[in-house]
Amino acid sequence: MKYFFILLAFIFITNQSQAQLFTKKKIQYDANQGRRSTDNDLLRWGYFLGINVYDFNFDYNQDLRDIYVKRSPGFSVGLIGNLRINNYMDLRLEPGLIITTRELYYSSTYFLGTSYNNSDLMREVKSTYIHIPLLVKFSTKRINNFKPFVVGGVSTALNLSSNEENPNDNSNGQFRSVKNTLFYEMGFGIDFYLYNFKFTPSVRGVFGINDELVRDKDPNSPWTSNITNMKTRGVFLNFTFQ
């Protein structure tokens, strides 16, 4: 339902602002309703709403069937702090809350010589991240009321649902991952200048740097023994308002 409201808001904004966007006159958007805010401001603030899809990338010790990751759309919300460097470059801090779920499906080949139930072949990984990216935004010259850009940088995330310190492991049905993760990020988007605010849809890829798997106590565990590295990767679709 929350994704429906995000989509509905996007359609409403698009319909209401179509005439503004395609006019040849450059709009000086008033983000504070008391004075004119422009791209020349040293600091600007805003917020974002979005949808995310997270995945895992696995490296394996042995050539067994890949672990299948079932991905589900998640929800993102956060704040934006923008520091202007020059006309074409900005430094951005975008702390946010990321909620997502992944399901891991194991092949029965992982359990050869071991008794198992059907429930052992699936593990649900729920993640709630406090996600803090530091990004550099490279923009083109403004074209009427549009300004395309690319963005890249690094980020860190605290996974509040990691179970890293849980003494139970997969033998008790607990799949564990580390609390702290590092990422690098790359993306692109377009700034749309409206009368009352600047609206920015963007797409960004997120790629984990460190191994996130907490291995089971049993070195021969069918759930973790064949995994060399488990790293997050994901895609964000964000709608930003400044």
C-alpha positions in Angstrom: 0.0 0.0 0.0 2.8 2.4 0.8 4.3 2.0 -2.7 0.9 2.9 -4.2 0.8 6.2 -2.3 4.4 7.0 -3.4 3.4 6.3 -7.1 0.2 8.3 -6.6 2.1 11.3 -5.3 4.5 11.1 -8.2 1.7 11.1 -10.7 0.0 14.1 -9.0 3.2 16.1 -8.9 3.9 15.3 -12.5 0.4 16.4 -13.7 0.4 19.5 -11.6 3.8 20.7 -12.7 3.9 19.7 -16.4 3.3 23.2 -17.6 6.0 24.5 -15.3 8.6 22.0 -16.4 8.3 22.6 -20.1 8.2 26.3 -20.1 11.3 28.0 -21.5 11.3 30.5 -18.6 13.6 29.4 -15.8 11.7 29.0 -12.6 13.3 30.4 -9.4 11.9 27.9 -6.9 11.0 29.2 -3.4 11.7 26.4 -1.1 11.3 28.5 2.1 8.3 30.5 1.1 10.0 33.5 2.7 12.9 34.1 0.4 14.1 32.8 -3.0 16.2 29.6 -2.7 18.6 28.9 -5.6 21.3 26.5 -6.5 23.8 29.1 -5.4 23.0 28.6 -1.7 25.9 27.1 0.1 23.6 24.7 2.1 20.3 23.2 1.1 18.1 20.7 2.9 15.4 18.2 1.9 14.0 14.8 2.3 13.4 11.7 0.2 11.0 8.8 -0.1 11.7 5.7 -2.1 11.5 2.1 -3.0 14.5 -0.3 -2.8 15.2 -3.9 -4.0 18.0 -5.7 -2.2 19.9 -8.8 -3.2 22.9 -10.9 -2.1 25.9 -11.7 -4.2 27.5 -15.0 -3.1 31.0 -16.5 -3.7 31.3 -20.2 -3.1 33.9 -22.7 -2.0 32.5 -25.6 -4.1 30.6 -25.6 -7.3 27.1 -26.4 -6.0 23.8 -25.0 -7.1 23.6 -21.2 -6.4 21.5 -20.1 -3.4 18.5 -18.5 -4.9 17.6 -15.0 -3.5 13.9 -14.0 -3.6 13.8 -10.2 -3.6 11.0 -8.1 -2.3 10.5 -4.3 -2.7 11.3 -2.4 0.5 10.7 1.2 1.7 13.2 4.0 2.1 12.9 7.4 3.9 15.4 10.0 4.9 16.9 13.5 5.0 19.3 15.3 2.7 22.0 17.8 3.4 23.5 19.4 0.3 26.8 21.4 0.3 27.4 23.4 -2.9 31.1 23.1 -4.1 30.6 24.9 -7.4 28.1 25.2 -10.3 28.5 21.5 -11.3 29.5 19.7 -8.1 27.8 19.1 -4.7 28.6 17.1 -1.6 25.6 15.3 -0.2 24.8 13.5 3.1 21.7 11.4 2.9 21.0 9.6 6.2 17.9 7.3 6.0 16.0 4.3 7.2 15.9 1.3 4.8 13.5 -1.6 5.4 13.8 -4.6 3.2 13.4 -8.4 3.1 15.2 -11.2 1.3 14.5 -15.0 1.3 17.3 -17.5 0.7 16.4 -20.8 -0.9 18.9 -23.7 -0.7 19.2 -26.7 -3.0 18.9 -30.1 -1.4 22.5 -30.7 -2.6 23.7 -28.7 0.4 22.2 -31.3 2.8 23.6 -34.5 1.3 24.3 -37.0 4.1 22.3 -34.8 6.5 18.7 -35.1 7.5 16.6 -32.0 6.9 13.1 -30.7 6.7 11.6 -28.5 4.0 11.8 -25.5 6.4 15.6 -25.9 6.4 15.8 -25.1 2.7 14.6 -21.5 3.3 15.9 -18.7 5.4 14.2 -15.3 5.7 16.6 -12.3 6.1 14.8 -9.2 7.3 16.9 -6.1 7.4 16.4 -2.6 8.9 19.3 -0.4 8.0 20.3 3.0 9.3 22.0 4.0 6.0 24.4 6.9 5.8 25.9 7.7 2.4 28.4 10.5 1.6 28.0 11.3 -2.1 29.4 13.6 -4.7 26.9 14.9 -7.2 28.1 15.9 -10.7 25.5 18.0 -12.6 25.3 19.2 -16.1 24.4 22.8 -17.0 20.8 23.6 -16.2 18.6 23.3 -19.3 15.5 25.5 -18.7 13.9 23.7 -15.8 15.9 20.4 -16.0 19.3 19.5 -14.7 20.6 15.9 -15.2 23.3 14.5 -12.9 25.3 11.5 -11.9 26.2 10.7 -8.3 28.7 8.4 -6.6 30.3 7.8 -3.2 30.6 5.5 -0.2 28.2 4.7 2.6 27.9 2.7 5.8 24.9 1.0 7.3 23.9 -0.3 10.7 21.7 -3.4 10.3 19.4 -3.4 13.3 18.1 -6.9 12.4 21.5 -8.6 12.0 21.4 -11.1 14.8 25.2 -11.0 14.8 25.4 -11.5 18.6 22.6 -14.1 18.8 24.1 -17.3 20.3 21.6 -19.3 18.2 22.6 -20.0 14.6 21.0 -21.8 11.6 20.7 -25.1 13.5 18.1 -23.2 15.6 16.6 -21.4 12.5 18.6 -18.2 13.0 20.4 -16.8 9.9 22.9 -14.2 11.1 24.6 -11.3 9.3 27.0 -8.6 10.6 25.7 -5.3 12.0 28.0 -2.9 10.1 28.4 -2.9 6.3 30.3 -0.7 3.9 29.1 0.1 0.4 30.0 2.0 -2.7 27.2 3.7 -4.7 26.6 5.0 -8.2 23.5 6.5 -9.8 21.9 9.1 -11.9 18.8 11.4 -11.9 17.3 14.6 -13.0 16.5 17.8 -11.0 13.1 19.3 -12.0 12.7 22.9 -11.0 9.1 23.8 -9.8 7.8 27.0 -8.3 7.7 25.7 -4.7 10.4 23.1 -4.6 12.9 21.1 -6.6 11.7 17.5 -7.3 14.3 14.9 -8.1 13.7 11.3 -9.2 16.9 9.2 -9.2 18.1 5.6 -9.5 21.1 4.4 -7.6 23.0 1.1 -7.3 24.4 0.0 -3.9 27.2 -2.6 -3.7 28.5 -4.1 -0.5 32.3 -4.2 0.1 32.7 -6.4 3.2 31.6 -10.0 3.8 28.3 -9.8 5.8 27.9 -13.5 6.8 28.1 -14.7 10.4 29.0 -18.3 10.1 27.5 -21.1 12.1 29.4 -22.8 14.9 29.5 -26.1 13.0 32.3 -25.7 10.3 30.4 -28.1 8.1 27.1 -26.3 8.4 25.0 -26.7 5.2 23.9 -23.1 5.4 27.2 -21.3 5.7 30.2 -23.7 5.1 30.1 -23.4 1.3 29.9 -19.5 1.3 33.2 -17.7 0.8 31.6 -14.2 0.7 28.1 -12.8 1.0 27.7 -9.2 0.0 24.7 -7.0 -0.4 23.8 -5.3 -3.7 20.7 -3.3 -4.3 18.8 -0.7 -6.3 17.2 2.5 -5.0 14.4 4.4 -6.7 14.3 7.7 -4.7 12.0 10.8 -5.0 13.7 13.8 -3.5 12.1 17.1 -2.4 14.2 20.2 -1.7 
